Amino acid sequence: MGYMLRVRLPSFFAGAATASALGLYVLHRDYKVAHQSISQQVKDLYDSLDGRITALEKLKVEPSVQLEASE
């Protein structure tokens, strides 16, 4: 029983701590990649929308002098 408490139990907890740290690192990296991907998609959507709005504003014609219909 003494051997188990002195060697195996600390080894188990060290392994569990290492696996936990590695898991947290992988989750953090996954989170960062997902955040960057979503940010890029939103940026692309914003740029696309901004380009369409700019194109529509260029098409907008200033009201010119309206010609009166000759009767």
Secondary structure, DSSP 8 states (H G I E B T S, - for coil): -HHIIIIIHHHHHHHHHHHHHHHHHHHHHHHHHHHHHHHHHHHHHHHHHHHHHHHHHHH------------
